[in-house]
């Protein structure tokens, strides 16, 4: 068994085609993301990947709709969203496939 630390990973991403990673692959990206209340990501979309976001704890607002603990959001290719953190939040994000450079700002 090998032990690693999420704290050593870049922005919580631990599987995908980047460094450091536990598994270098273009097939998928997986990350555990920690956000503070007030954090914001402007509207963006992916042309290739579907993004699955699990709200493990906390509350966020995406496209003016609030989501919270245990909600799972599926964001299809070419579907845009922003991301406003309403309270400290932890998410698990899976991007399938793990298409590098597939984030487009609006």
Beta strands, then each sheet from edge to edge (+ up, - down):
strand 1: 13-15
strand 2: 28-35
strand 3: 40-45
strand 4: 50-62
strand 5: 65-68
strand 6: 72-75
strand 7: 81-96
strand 8: 104-105
sheet 1: 1+ 2- 7+ 3- 8+
sheet 2: 1+ 2- 7+ 4- 5+
sheet 3: 1+ 2- 7+ 4- 6+
end
